[in-house]
Amino acid sequence: MIQPATLAFLDDLRRNNYKEWFHAHREAYEAARADVLENAAQLVEGINAFDPTLGYPDLPKAMYRINRNLRFSADKRPYKTHFGLVLNPGGDRHSLLSGYYLQIEPGGMSAVSCGIYITEEKAAALPRIRTAIDTHWEEFAAIVHHPAFRAEIGDLSREERVLKRVPRGFRNDSPAAEYLKLHHFYVWRELSDACVTSVGFIDEALRLFRLMKPLNDFLNRALQP
């Protein structure tokens, strides 16, 4: 379970998002970070029970930095107000492989997720995933349309960079057309503050990750060298 103090630190950071405050509360940050890493270690053990391809990633390398990248942002707040960590067979957050993602953020913004967010450094993954979905549509559809998956997880995110037309190289009448328009391929399930700070948090996260596993498997088959 996530300690309430971890959420309290992030909530305080949201209201005091500047370097002087952060440096004055460095000890609280380190404790919160350690708390998330401890929970992540428990998740790794649990995931390996049903998905041994995960292995044992280097958790500090799997966690995203709390410092925001301000180079191209009009928002100059220096820190994120959440902890994010990706668990994949590649071992760290830069891997080209799909993985399981944990986000801890107060206000009901914590989440478990699965899939791949295609940044510029992961652009090579995009055509491979689209081709796999188009070529193996029935297999992919069986995963994302499965009743338990739909009821508990939902559908792949369509919040960012969705094309208006089917990309070049694919048929406009492809049954996979709506998924071929996606740029990112992941699902997202939010969790309440009460959930992540409860003794049942790890079990609930593992239950959801298990439901997401078929999507993870499909994507990683497409992405394996």
N, CA, C and O of each residue as an XYZ file, in Angstrom:
900
protein
N       0.832     -1.202      0.000
C       0.000      0.000      0.000
C       0.868      1.254      0.000
O       1.962      1.274      0.565
N       0.362      2.282     -0.637
C       1.040      3.577     -0.635
C       0.725      4.288      0.680
O      -0.425      4.311      1.120
N       1.738      4.862      1.295
C       1.523      5.566      2.550
C       0.783      6.889      2.307
O       1.072      7.585      1.335
N      -0.159      7.236      3.174
C      -0.842      8.530      3.022
C       0.126      9.708      2.948
O      -0.158     10.709      2.290
N       1.270      9.588      3.626
C       2.260     10.674      3.593
C       2.800     10.913      2.184
O       3.190     12.032      1.850
N       2.822      9.868      1.359
C       3.286     10.022     -0.024
C       2.321     10.888     -0.819
O       2.740     11.788     -1.548
N       1.023     10.614     -0.675
C       0.025     11.447     -1.347
C       0.038     12.869     -0.787
O      -0.140     13.836     -1.528
N       0.251     12.988      0.525
C       0.285     14.318      1.145
C       1.454     15.138      0.599
O       1.313     16.334      0.343
N       2.609     14.490      0.422
C       3.755     15.203     -0.148
C       3.440     15.707     -1.556
O       3.718     16.860     -1.886
N       2.859     14.841     -2.380
C       2.543     15.237     -3.755
C       1.497     16.343     -3.796
O       1.550     17.226     -4.652
N       0.551     16.291     -2.872
C      -0.463     17.344     -2.809
C       0.174     18.671     -2.398
O      -0.159     19.723     -2.943
N       1.089     18.613     -1.436
C       1.809     19.827     -1.032
C       2.664     20.366     -2.183
O       2.754     21.577     -2.385
N       3.289     19.456     -2.933
C       4.111     19.867     -4.066
C       3.264     20.561     -5.135
O       3.706     21.522     -5.764
N       2.064     20.072     -5.326
C       1.169     20.705     -6.306
C       0.920     22.167     -5.952
O       0.824     23.018     -6.836
N       0.815     22.455     -4.655
C       0.534     23.824     -4.210
C       1.801     24.674     -4.056
O       1.731     25.899     -3.960
N       2.949     24.008     -4.033
C       4.221     24.721     -3.806
C       5.260     24.272     -4.830
O       6.348     23.824     -4.469
N       4.916     24.394     -6.091
C       5.747     23.825     -7.141
C       6.854     24.802     -7.558
O       6.814     25.412     -8.627
N       7.834     24.920     -6.673
C       8.999     25.750     -6.979
C      10.216     25.170     -6.256
O      10.073     24.440     -5.275
N      11.398     25.496     -6.743
C      12.613     24.810     -6.316
C      12.924     25.005     -4.842
O      13.365     24.070     -4.174
N      12.701     26.202     -4.328
C      13.052     26.457     -2.930
C      12.253     25.550     -1.996
O      12.797     24.990     -1.044
N      10.960     25.412     -2.280
C      10.126     24.545     -1.439
C      10.577     23.098     -1.567
O      10.698     22.392     -0.566
N      10.824     22.656     -2.789
C      11.218     21.266     -3.011
C      12.509     20.940     -2.264
O      12.598     19.902     -1.607
N      13.498     21.809     -2.358
C      14.773     21.547     -1.690
C      14.612     21.540     -0.171
O      15.306     20.799      0.526
N      13.706     22.355      0.335
C      13.463     22.380      1.781
C      12.740     21.125      2.254
O      12.768     20.800      3.441
N      12.095     20.420      1.333
C      11.337     19.209      1.676
C      11.923     17.982      0.981
O      11.207     17.034      0.660
N      13.218     18.017      0.758
C      13.888     16.916      0.053
C      13.735     15.595      0.799
O      13.569     14.547      0.174
N      13.788     15.635      2.097
C      13.667     14.406      2.879
C      12.298     13.761      2.672
O      12.198     12.541      2.541
N      11.250     14.575      2.642
C       9.900     14.049      2.402
C       9.797     13.464      0.997
O       9.139     12.444      0.792
N      10.447     14.111      0.030
C      10.460     13.579     -1.343
C      11.131     12.213     -1.383
O      10.604     11.278     -1.987
N      12.286     12.092     -0.747
C      13.013     10.826     -0.771
C      12.199      9.716     -0.116
O      12.213      8.580     -0.590
N      11.491     10.029      0.965
C      10.653      9.028      1.629
C       9.499      8.604      0.730
O       9.169      7.421      0.654
N       8.889      9.566      0.053
C       7.778      9.253     -0.855
C       8.266      8.414     -2.029
O       7.613      7.447     -2.422
N       9.395      8.779     -2.578
C       9.967      8.025     -3.701
C      10.269      6.587     -3.287
O       9.968      5.649     -4.025
N      10.861      6.418     -2.112
C      11.176      5.080     -1.611
C       9.907      4.256     -1.402
O       9.897      3.050     -1.649
N       8.850      4.905     -0.952
C       7.568      4.225     -0.757
C       7.043      3.674     -2.081
O       6.611      2.523     -2.150
N       7.080      4.491     -3.125
C       6.601      4.039     -4.440
C       7.474      2.901     -4.962
O       6.955      1.931     -5.515
N       8.782      3.003     -4.797
C       9.677      1.942     -5.256
C       9.434      0.641     -4.495
O       9.518     -0.440     -5.077
N       9.137      0.736     -3.212
C       8.845     -0.465     -2.423
C       7.576     -1.150     -2.932
O       7.528     -2.375     -3.050
N       6.555     -0.355     -3.231
C       5.327     -0.920     -3.791
C       5.578     -1.510     -5.174
O       5.021     -2.552     -5.521
N       6.413     -0.845     -5.959
C       6.742     -1.360     -7.292
C       7.445     -2.709     -7.202
O       7.203     -3.589     -8.027
N       8.310     -2.876     -6.211
C       8.994     -4.156     -6.034
C       7.991     -5.271     -5.748
O       8.145     -6.389     -6.242
N       6.972     -4.971     -4.957
C       5.925     -5.961     -4.699
C       5.150     -6.279     -5.972
O       4.784     -7.430     -6.207
N       4.901     -5.266     -6.790
C       4.205     -5.493     -8.057
C       5.041     -6.363     -8.989
O       4.500     -7.241     -9.661
N       6.339     -6.134     -9.038
C       7.211     -6.948     -9.884
C       7.127     -8.417     -9.483
O       7.019     -9.292    -10.342
N       7.175     -8.688     -8.193
C       7.051    -10.074     -7.723
C       5.721    -10.670     -8.164
O       5.671    -11.799     -8.653
N       4.649     -9.911     -7.989
C       3.331    -10.409     -8.346
C       3.149    -10.601     -9.835
O       2.553    -11.591    -10.260
N       3.651     -9.672    -10.639
C       3.517     -9.789    -12.094
C       4.288    -10.997    -12.606
O       3.818    -11.700    -13.501
N       5.466    -11.244    -12.047
C       6.253    -12.388    -12.498
C       5.549    -13.717    -12.274
O       5.871    -14.707    -12.930
N       4.594    -13.748    -11.357
C       3.843    -14.980    -11.117
C       2.957    -15.348    -12.302
O       2.693    -16.528    -12.532
N       2.492    -14.341    -13.063
C       1.668    -14.646    -14.242
C       2.299    -14.177    -15.548
O       1.801    -14.510    -16.623
N       3.377    -13.418    -15.475
C       4.079    -12.956    -16.675
C       5.581    -12.953    -16.412
O       6.172    -11.899    -16.176
N       6.204    -14.148    -16.453
C       7.634    -14.233    -16.145
C       8.529    -13.565    -17.179
O       9.732    -13.432    -16.955
N       7.962    -13.139    -18.315
C       8.786    -12.405    -19.288
C       9.226    -11.054    -18.738
O      10.185    -10.466    -19.238
N       8.536    -10.557    -17.714
C       8.914     -9.257    -17.149
C      10.310     -9.287    -16.568
O      11.096     -8.363    -16.777
N      10.624    -10.355    -15.832
C      11.902    -10.390    -15.146
C      11.933     -9.391    -14.004
O      10.904     -9.084    -13.402
N      13.128     -8.888    -13.711
C      13.288     -7.987    -12.568
C      13.986     -6.701    -13.014
O      15.209     -6.589    -12.935
N      13.193     -5.733    -13.484
C      13.767     -4.471    -13.966
C      14.499     -3.720    -12.856
O      14.224     -3.905    -11.670
N      15.425     -2.883    -13.264
C      16.096     -1.964    -12.346
C      15.095     -0.860    -12.010
O      14.865      0.033    -12.825
N      14.505     -0.911    -10.834
C      13.379     -0.027    -10.525
C      13.736      1.462    -10.527
O      12.949      2.256    -11.042
N      14.876      1.878     -9.982
C      15.200      3.309    -10.093
C      15.287      3.785    -11.542
O      14.920      4.920    -11.846
N      15.776      2.912    -12.444
C      15.837      3.282    -13.858
C      14.462      3.226    -14.515
O      14.224      3.883    -15.529
N      13.564      2.443    -13.937
C      12.207      2.327    -14.479
C      11.336      3.515    -14.084
O      10.304      3.765    -14.707
N      11.749      4.249    -13.051
C      10.956      5.388    -12.578
C      11.324      6.653    -13.350
O      12.498      6.942    -13.584
N      10.303      7.389    -13.732
C      10.527      8.661    -14.420
C      10.989      9.722    -13.422
O      10.590      9.714    -12.258
N      11.829     10.627    -13.897
C      12.305     11.722    -13.058
C      11.141     12.631    -12.689
O      10.217     12.822    -13.480
N      11.191     13.185    -11.494
C      10.120     14.088    -11.066
C      10.292     15.480    -11.684
O       9.345     16.265    -11.720
N      11.485     15.779    -12.163
C      11.720     17.068    -12.834
C      11.036     17.081    -14.196
O      11.156     16.128    -14.966
N      10.328     18.152    -14.486
C       9.679     18.295    -15.783
C      10.674     18.785    -16.841
O      11.616     19.513    -16.530
N      10.452     18.378    -18.085
C      11.231     18.890    -19.209
C      10.601     20.208    -19.652
O       9.501     20.222    -20.204
N      11.294     21.298    -19.411
C      10.724     22.630    -19.651
C      11.146     23.245    -20.981
O      10.767     24.377    -21.281
N      11.919     22.525    -21.776
C      12.510     23.126    -22.978
C      11.468     23.669    -23.952
O      11.646     24.746    -24.521
N      10.389     22.928    -24.142
C       9.394     23.350    -25.136
C       8.027     23.591    -24.504
O       7.001     23.512    -25.180
N       8.017     23.882    -23.221
C       6.753     24.034    -22.503
C       6.553     25.470    -22.033
O       7.472     26.110    -21.523
N       5.335     25.956    -22.216
C       4.991     27.282    -21.688
C       4.769     27.223    -20.185
O       4.862     28.241    -19.498
N       4.478     26.037    -19.678
C       4.288     25.818    -18.245
C       5.664     25.604    -17.617
O       6.307     24.585    -17.870
N       6.111     26.537    -16.816
C       7.466     26.489    -16.272
C       7.539     25.939    -14.849
O       8.557     26.100    -14.176
N       6.477     25.295    -14.389
C       6.572     24.643    -13.084
C       7.624     23.546    -13.166
O       7.586     22.735    -14.091
N       8.560     23.499    -12.228
C       9.717     22.613    -12.404
C       9.470     21.134    -12.136
O      10.255     20.292    -12.573
N       8.379     20.797    -11.415
C       8.216     19.411    -10.991
C       6.873     18.818    -11.412
O       5.856     19.508    -11.482
N       6.905     17.525    -11.688
C       5.662     16.782    -11.860
C       5.016     16.617    -10.490
O       5.687     16.713     -9.463
N       3.727     16.372    -10.482
C       3.029     16.176     -9.207
C       2.566     14.732     -9.075
O       1.566     14.441     -8.421
N       3.311     13.839     -9.708
C       3.034     12.409     -9.587
C       4.349     11.642     -9.693
O       5.364     12.170    -10.149
N       4.304     10.396     -9.264
C       5.387      9.453     -9.527
C       4.915      8.505    -10.621
O       3.788      8.013    -10.576
N       5.765      8.249    -11.595
C       5.434      7.328    -12.667
C       6.545      6.319    -12.861
O       7.727      6.651    -12.758
N       6.157      5.080    -13.144
C       7.146      4.014    -13.228
C       6.652      2.967    -14.216
O       5.507      2.526    -14.127
N       7.503      2.564    -15.158
C       7.111      1.573    -16.163
C       7.901      0.284    -15.956
O       9.113      0.312    -15.741
N       7.203     -0.832    -16.023
C       7.803     -2.147    -15.818
C       7.699     -2.919    -17.123
O       6.602     -3.276    -17.551
N       8.839     -3.177    -17.757
C       8.811     -3.933    -19.004
C      10.036     -4.830    -19.111
O      11.006     -4.644    -18.376
N      10.001     -5.811    -20.027
C      11.131     -6.740    -20.144
C      12.428     -6.072    -20.573
O      13.507     -6.635    -20.387
N      12.334     -4.870    -21.148
C      13.545     -4.156    -21.550
C      14.333     -3.617    -20.383
O      15.509     -3.282    -20.526
N      13.693     -3.527    -19.217
C      14.414     -3.186    -18.006
C      14.374     -1.743    -17.563
O      14.703     -1.448    -16.414
N      13.972     -0.813    -18.458
C      13.907      0.575    -18.015
C      12.911      1.351    -18.869
O      12.333      0.812    -19.812
N      12.720      2.610    -18.530
C      11.682      3.420    -19.165
C      12.002      3.776    -20.617
O      11.124      4.252    -21.336
N      13.237      3.554    -21.059
C      13.615      3.880    -22.434
C      13.418      2.701    -23.390
O      13.617      2.847    -24.596
N      13.036      1.559    -22.873
C      12.884      0.374    -23.705
C      11.811      0.571    -24.768
O      10.835      1.291    -24.557
N      12.005     -0.076    -25.906
C      11.041     -0.028    -26.998
C       9.869     -0.974    -26.755
O       8.915     -0.982    -27.533
N       9.924     -1.763    -25.697
C       8.891     -2.762    -25.453
C       7.713     -2.192    -24.672
O       7.835     -1.207    -23.944
N       6.571     -2.845    -24.849
C       5.379     -2.517    -24.074
C       5.575     -2.962    -22.631
O       6.350     -3.878    -22.356
N       4.874     -2.313    -21.716
C       5.024     -2.678    -20.318
C       3.839     -2.273    -19.476
O       2.849     -1.733    -19.969
N       3.965     -2.547    -18.190
C       2.965     -2.177    -17.191
C       3.412     -0.866    -16.546
O       4.595     -0.677    -16.265
N       2.474      0.023    -16.318
C       2.806      1.356    -15.810
C       2.024      1.628    -14.531
O       0.844      1.295    -14.423
N       2.702      2.234    -13.574
C       2.070      2.658    -12.321
C       2.244      4.157    -12.170
O       3.349      4.681    -12.313
N       1.150      4.845    -11.880
C       1.210      6.278    -11.566
C       0.587      6.501    -10.201
O      -0.493      5.986     -9.910
N       1.268      7.265     -9.371
C       0.745      7.634     -8.058
C       0.592      9.145     -8.027
O       1.566      9.889     -8.139
N      -0.669      9.586     -7.871
C      -0.983     11.015     -7.865
C      -2.259     11.221     -7.063
O      -3.244     10.518     -7.289
N      -2.264     12.168     -6.131
C      -3.464     12.383     -5.311
C      -4.621     12.952     -6.117
O      -4.466     13.395     -7.255
N      -5.791     12.922     -5.479
C      -6.983     13.447     -6.134
C      -7.632     12.460     -7.075
O      -8.327     12.857     -8.011
N      -7.410     11.158     -6.838
C      -7.994     10.146     -7.706
C      -7.325     10.029     -9.054
O      -7.909      9.482     -9.989
N      -6.095     10.538     -9.173
C      -5.384     10.532    -10.447
C      -4.341      9.420    -10.538
O      -3.630      9.319    -11.538
N      -4.245      8.585     -9.503
C      -3.367      7.421     -9.609
C      -3.942      6.475    -10.650
O      -5.137      6.514    -10.944
N      -3.089      5.626    -11.206
C      -3.572      4.744    -12.271
C      -2.633      3.567    -12.463
O      -1.453      3.620    -12.116
N      -3.194      2.496    -13.029
C      -2.395      1.432    -13.620
C      -2.680      1.456    -15.112
O      -3.790      1.766    -15.544
N      -1.672      1.127    -15.882
C      -1.776      1.227    -17.331
C      -0.948      0.117    -17.951
O      -0.134     -0.523    -17.285
N      -1.171     -0.098    -19.239
C      -0.406     -1.114    -19.948
C      -0.331     -0.725    -21.413
O      -1.309     -0.241    -21.982
N       0.829     -0.935    -22.026
C       0.986     -0.635    -23.437
C       2.237      0.179    -23.680
O       3.220      0.055    -22.949
N       2.203      1.016    -24.709
C       3.370      1.823    -25.056
C       2.932      3.213    -25.500
O       2.026      3.373    -26.319
N       3.597      4.205    -24.938
C       3.408      5.609    -25.312
C       4.561      5.951    -26.241
O       5.720      5.936    -25.828
N       4.251      6.257    -27.482
C       5.295      6.354    -28.498
C       5.857      7.769    -28.574
O       5.306      8.649    -29.237
N       6.955      7.954    -27.884
C       7.706      9.205    -27.947
C       8.588      9.190    -29.199
O       8.623      8.203    -29.934
N       9.290     10.283    -29.427
C      10.158     10.368    -30.608
C      11.204      9.265    -30.618
O      11.512      8.709    -31.672
N      11.756      8.944    -29.444
C      12.793      7.921    -29.391
C      12.238      6.519    -29.625
O      13.001      5.579    -29.848
N      10.912      6.374    -29.576
C      10.285      5.069    -29.799
C       9.500      5.022    -31.108
O       8.662      4.141    -31.303
N       9.772      5.971    -32.002
C       8.990      6.093    -33.237
C       9.031      4.834    -34.094
O       8.084      4.558    -34.830
N      10.112      4.072    -34.009
C      10.227      2.854    -34.817
C       9.164      1.825    -34.461
O       8.881      0.922    -35.248
N       8.579      1.958    -33.280
C       7.553      1.001    -32.857
C       6.236      1.200    -33.590
O       5.468      0.249    -33.740
N       5.960      2.409    -34.045
C       4.640      2.739    -34.585
C       4.250      1.894    -35.795
O       3.185      1.278    -35.765
N       5.055      1.831    -36.864
C       4.637      1.015    -38.010
C       4.552     -0.466    -37.691
O       3.732     -1.177    -38.272
N       5.380     -0.937    -36.782
C       5.356     -2.357    -36.431
C       4.059     -2.719    -35.716
O       3.476     -3.772    -35.973
N       3.613     -1.848    -34.824
C       2.365     -2.120    -34.112
C       1.178     -2.032    -35.061
O       0.299     -2.894    -35.036
N       1.145     -1.013    -35.884
C       0.031     -0.875    -36.825
C      -0.045     -2.076    -37.765
O      -1.131     -2.588    -38.035
N       1.090     -2.517    -38.256
C       1.102     -3.676    -39.155
C       0.608     -4.927    -38.443
O      -0.143     -5.716    -39.016
N       1.028     -5.110    -37.193
C       0.590     -6.285    -36.437
C      -0.913     -6.261    -36.201
O      -1.574     -7.292    -36.324
N      -1.457     -5.099    -35.866
C      -2.900     -4.990    -35.628
C      -3.671     -5.269    -36.914
O      -4.680     -5.974    -36.892
N      -3.210     -4.728    -38.016
C      -3.890     -4.935    -39.292
C      -3.795     -6.388    -39.743
O      -4.778     -6.965    -40.209
N      -2.619     -6.974    -39.605
C      -2.390     -8.344    -40.066
C      -3.075     -9.370    -39.177
O      -3.583    -10.380    -39.664
N      -3.090     -9.114    -37.886
C      -3.653    -10.075    -36.928
C      -4.880     -9.469    -36.242
O      -5.022     -9.543    -35.021
N      -5.751     -8.877    -37.034
C      -6.889     -8.150    -36.495
C      -7.777     -9.014    -35.611
O      -8.185     -8.566    -34.539
N      -8.084    -10.213    -36.018
C      -8.998    -11.049    -35.231
C      -8.423    -11.329    -33.845
O      -9.146    -11.301    -32.849
N      -7.136    -11.595    -33.786
C      -6.490    -11.829    -32.489
C      -6.534    -10.567    -31.629
O      -6.855    -10.630    -30.442
N      -6.211     -9.427    -32.230
C      -6.221     -8.168    -31.485
C      -7.630     -7.819    -31.022
O      -7.830     -7.404    -29.880
N      -8.607     -7.990    -31.910
C      -9.994     -7.669    -31.565
C     -10.494     -8.532    -30.418
O     -11.244     -8.061    -29.563
N     -10.078     -9.798    -30.396
C     -10.502    -10.686    -29.313
C      -9.984    -10.198    -27.964
O     -10.619    -10.417    -26.933
N      -8.831     -9.537    -27.975
C      -8.261     -8.999    -26.736
C      -9.018     -7.754    -26.288
O      -9.506     -7.692    -25.160
N      -9.112     -6.770    -27.166
C      -9.665     -5.472    -26.754
C     -11.189     -5.479    -26.670
O     -11.776     -4.583    -26.065
N     -11.835     -6.478    -27.270
C     -13.294     -6.572    -27.191
C     -13.757     -7.621    -26.189
O     -14.957     -7.859    -26.050
N     -12.821     -8.245    -25.495
C     -13.200     -9.256    -24.502
C     -14.064     -8.598    -23.430
O     -13.728     -7.516    -22.947
N     -15.180     -9.239    -23.048
C     -16.103     -8.597    -22.096
C     -15.443     -8.162    -20.788
O     -15.720     -7.068    -20.296
N     -14.578     -8.998    -20.219
C     -13.932     -8.632    -18.952
C     -12.986     -7.453    -19.147
O     -12.902     -6.570    -18.293
N     -12.278     -7.441    -20.269
C     -11.367     -6.339    -20.576
C     -12.148     -5.041    -20.724
O     -11.765     -4.012    -20.168
N     -13.243     -5.092    -21.474
C     -14.057     -3.894    -21.684
C     -14.670     -3.394    -20.380
O     -14.700     -2.190    -20.124
N     -15.156     -4.318    -19.558
C     -15.846     -3.929    -18.327
C     -14.892     -3.336    -17.295
O     -15.244     -2.381    -16.602
N     -13.696     -3.892    -17.191
C     -12.764     -3.487    -16.132
C     -11.732     -2.456    -16.594
O     -11.297     -1.611    -15.812
N     -11.349     -2.532    -17.861
C     -10.254     -1.699    -18.364
C     -10.749     -0.630    -19.327
O     -10.302      0.516    -19.267
N     -11.663     -0.994    -20.211
C     -12.150     -0.056    -21.220
C     -11.494     -0.307    -22.564
O     -11.276     -1.459    -22.941
N     -11.180      0.746    -23.288
C     -10.576      0.634    -24.611
C      -9.251      1.387    -24.616
O      -8.923      2.082    -23.654
N      -8.503      1.250    -25.685
C      -7.251      1.988    -25.797
C      -7.516      3.493    -25.783
O      -8.537      3.965    -26.284
N      -6.587      4.222    -25.204
C      -6.732      5.672    -25.083
C      -6.764      6.338    -26.457
O      -6.014      5.980    -27.365
N      -7.650      7.311    -26.574
C      -7.726      8.114    -27.797
C      -7.581      9.604    -27.470
O      -8.150     10.451    -28.159
N      -6.830      9.917    -26.434
C      -6.723     11.297    -25.975
C      -5.705     12.121    -26.756
O      -5.785     13.349    -26.768
N      -4.751     11.462    -27.407
C      -3.681     12.223    -28.061
C      -3.372     11.702    -29.458
O      -3.310     10.492    -29.677
N      -3.179     12.615    -30.396
C      -2.609     12.355    -31.717
C      -3.334     11.254    -32.489
O      -2.689     10.389    -33.081
N      -4.644     11.277    -32.489
C      -5.414     10.319    -33.280
C      -5.602     10.887    -34.686
O      -6.058     12.018    -34.850
N      -5.250     10.103    -35.685
C      -5.382     10.550    -37.068
C      -6.846     10.626    -37.484
O      -7.689      9.903    -36.952
N      -7.139     11.495    -38.427
C      -8.493     11.582    -38.972
C      -8.719     10.539    -40.061
O      -9.852     10.136    -40.325
N      -7.627     10.106    -40.688
C      -7.724      9.120    -41.765
C      -6.820      7.930    -41.463
O      -5.874      8.031    -40.682
N      -7.123      6.821    -42.085
C      -6.264      5.645    -41.970
C      -4.893      5.990    -42.556
O      -4.823      6.573    -43.638
N      -3.807      5.644    -41.868
C      -2.479      6.023    -42.365
C      -2.134      5.359    -43.700
O      -2.664      4.303    -44.045
N      -1.256      5.990    -44.416
C      -0.825      5.491    -45.722
C      -0.260      4.075    -45.582
O       0.460      3.762    -44.634
N      -0.607      3.237    -46.549
C      -0.118      1.865    -46.544
C      -1.132      0.866    -46.032
O      -0.902     -0.342    -46.095
N      -2.267      1.363    -45.519
C      -3.322      0.484    -45.012
C      -4.629      0.787    -45.734
O      -4.861      1.917    -46.164
N      -5.475     -0.221    -45.865
C      -6.746     -0.055    -46.556
C      -7.703      0.795    -45.731
O      -7.786      0.645    -44.512
N      -8.419      1.679    -46.395
C      -9.407      2.513    -45.703
C     -10.521      1.684    -45.092
O     -11.105      2.066    -44.078
N     -10.817      0.534    -45.718
C     -11.902     -0.308    -45.218
C     -11.402     -1.423    -44.306
O     -12.130     -2.380    -44.042
N     -10.168     -1.309    -43.824
C      -9.643     -2.313    -42.894
C     -10.521     -2.376    -41.654
O     -10.908     -1.331    -41.129
N     -10.850     -3.577    -41.167
C     -11.636     -3.669    -39.933
C     -10.907     -3.071    -38.734
O     -11.523     -2.754    -37.716
N      -9.603     -2.922    -38.863
C      -8.790     -2.353    -37.779
C      -8.633     -0.850    -37.902
O      -7.850     -0.254    -37.162
N      -9.361     -0.219    -38.822
C      -9.125      1.184    -39.179
C      -9.048      2.120    -37.977
O      -8.146      2.955    -37.908
N      -9.982      1.995    -37.025
C     -10.012      2.934    -35.900
C      -8.794      2.790    -34.993
O      -8.404      3.747    -34.325
N      -8.195      1.608    -34.965
C      -6.990      1.406    -34.161
C      -5.732      1.800    -34.933
O      -4.730      2.198    -34.338
N      -5.790      1.687    -36.251
C      -4.641      2.096    -37.062
C      -4.426      3.604    -37.007
O      -3.324      4.084    -37.271
N      -5.460      4.343    -36.671
C      -5.355      5.804    -36.568
C      -4.648      6.252    -35.285
O      -4.279      7.419    -35.155
N      -4.461      5.338    -34.350
C      -3.836      5.698    -33.075
C      -2.338      5.919    -33.243
O      -1.696      5.331    -34.113
N      -1.803      6.776    -32.393
C      -0.353      6.988    -32.329
C       0.233      6.311    -31.093
O       1.364      5.827    -31.123
N      -0.531      6.277    -30.020
C      -0.128      5.603    -28.785
C      -1.047      4.402    -28.578
O      -2.213      4.424    -28.974
N      -0.511      3.357    -27.955
C      -1.271      2.116    -27.806
C      -1.217      1.669    -26.344
O      -0.365      0.873    -25.947
N      -2.143      2.200    -25.567
C      -2.162      1.851    -24.151
C      -3.572      1.995    -23.590
O      -4.415      2.707    -24.135
N      -3.793      1.297    -22.488
C      -5.033      1.440    -21.723
C      -4.695      2.097    -20.398
O      -3.546      2.074    -19.956
N      -5.704      2.683    -19.767
C      -5.489      3.504    -18.567
C      -6.646      3.282    -17.606
O      -7.807      3.473    -17.969
N      -6.331      2.881    -16.385
C      -7.372      2.636    -15.386
C      -7.047      3.432    -14.131
O      -6.090      3.123    -13.422
N      -7.854      4.464    -13.858
C      -7.600      5.306    -12.687
C      -7.971      4.577    -11.396
O      -8.841      3.706    -11.378
N      -7.285      4.959    -10.321
C      -7.503      4.380     -9.000
C      -7.691      5.503     -7.991
O      -7.017      6.530     -8.059
N      -8.596      5.303     -7.072
C      -8.879      6.323     -6.059
C      -7.761      6.386     -5.023
O      -6.967      5.456     -4.885
N      -7.716      7.498     -4.301
C      -6.766      7.615     -3.193
C      -7.009      6.523     -2.161
O      -6.064      5.961     -1.607
N      -8.285      6.223     -1.906
C      -8.622      5.188     -0.925
C      -8.081      3.834     -1.361
O      -7.636      3.043     -0.529
N      -8.118      3.566     -2.656
C      -7.615      2.286     -3.168
C      -6.111      2.172     -2.972
O      -5.636      1.175     -2.427
N      -5.349      3.179     -3.407
C      -3.891      3.042     -3.385
C      -3.329      3.066     -1.966
O      -2.220      2.583     -1.737
N      -4.074      3.619     -1.013
C      -3.603      3.644      0.380
C      -4.210      2.519      1.209
O      -4.076      2.512      2.432
N      -4.871      1.572      0.561
C      -5.488      0.455      1.280
C      -4.569     -0.763      1.267
O      -3.667     -0.861      0.435
N      -4.806     -1.688      2.196
C      -3.989     -2.904      2.248
C      -4.223     -3.789      1.028
O      -3.401     -4.655      0.729
N      -5.321     -3.587      0.329
C      -5.613     -4.389     -0.854
C      -5.085     -3.807     -2.151
O      -5.374     -4.333     -3.225
N      -4.310     -2.724     -2.068
C      -3.866     -2.042     -3.292
C      -3.065     -2.946     -4.217
O      -3.352     -3.017     -5.412
N      -2.069     -3.635     -3.683
C      -1.218     -4.473     -4.535
C      -2.046     -5.549     -5.224
O      -1.878     -5.788     -6.420
N      -2.933     -6.197     -4.487
C      -3.772     -7.242     -5.084
C      -4.659     -6.678     -6.186
O      -4.836     -7.314     -7.225
N      -5.221     -5.486     -5.967
C      -6.088     -4.882     -6.983
C      -5.277     -4.498     -8.223
O      -5.722     -4.726     -9.348
N      -4.111     -3.926     -8.026
C      -3.269     -3.568     -9.171
C      -2.877     -4.811     -9.962
O      -2.891     -4.794    -11.193
N      -2.532     -5.879     -9.268
C      -2.152     -7.117     -9.951
C      -3.337     -7.724    -10.698
O      -3.167     -8.267    -11.790
N      -4.523     -7.635    -10.124
C      -5.723     -8.142    -10.806
C      -5.928     -7.406    -12.124
O      -6.239     -8.026    -13.141
N      -5.757     -6.099    -12.112
C      -5.936     -5.308    -13.329
C      -4.805     -5.561    -14.327
O      -5.051     -5.654    -15.530
N      -3.581     -5.670    -13.844
C      -2.464     -5.967    -14.744
C      -2.647     -7.326    -15.424
O      -2.303     -7.494    -16.594
N      -3.186     -8.283    -14.687
C      -3.423     -9.605    -15.279
C      -4.421     -9.507    -16.435
O      -4.260    -10.168    -17.461
N      -5.456     -8.676    -16.260
C      -6.425     -8.470    -17.337
C      -5.782     -7.783    -18.543
O      -6.182     -8.014    -19.684
N      -4.789     -6.942    -18.282
C      -4.105     -6.213    -19.354
C      -3.045     -7.055    -20.064
O      -2.609     -6.701    -21.160
N      -2.632     -8.146    -19.463
C      -1.511     -8.932    -19.990
C      -1.670     -9.334    -21.458
O      -0.698     -9.216    -22.203
N      -2.843     -9.806    -21.923
C      -2.939    -10.184    -23.344
C      -2.594     -9.039    -24.296
O      -1.993     -9.271    -25.345
N      -2.966     -7.811    -23.944
C      -2.584     -6.660    -24.768
C      -1.074     -6.483    -24.754
O      -0.460     -6.245    -25.794
N      -0.481     -6.600    -23.581
C       0.969     -6.471    -23.458
C       1.680     -7.527    -24.305
O       2.654     -7.229    -24.997
N       1.181     -8.765    -24.241
C       1.782     -9.854    -25.015
C       1.708     -9.565    -26.513
O       2.685     -9.749    -27.240
N       0.545     -9.113    -26.962
C       0.368     -8.837    -28.391
C       1.346     -7.760    -28.856
O       2.022     -7.924    -29.871
N       1.416     -6.668    -28.114
C       2.301     -5.571    -28.506
C       3.761     -5.998    -28.509
O       4.521     -5.612    -29.397
N       4.153     -6.789    -27.525
C       5.562     -7.177    -27.461
C       5.935     -8.201    -28.527
O       7.089     -8.254    -28.951
N       4.986     -9.008    -28.962
C       5.279     -9.878    -30.107
C       5.557     -9.036    -31.355
O       6.411     -9.380    -32.173
N       4.826     -7.936    -31.485
C       5.047     -7.040    -32.629
C       6.378     -6.299    -32.521
O       6.977     -5.942    -33.535
N       6.835     -6.072    -31.298
C       8.011     -5.221    -31.081
C       9.307     -5.980    -30.892
O      10.385     -5.388    -30.961
N       9.222     -7.288    -30.654
C      10.447     -8.054    -30.454
C      11.290     -8.020    -31.720
O      10.747     -8.111    -32.822
N      12.607     -7.889    -31.584
C      13.500     -7.868    -32.766
C      13.366     -9.157    -33.579
O      14.035     -9.316    -34.600
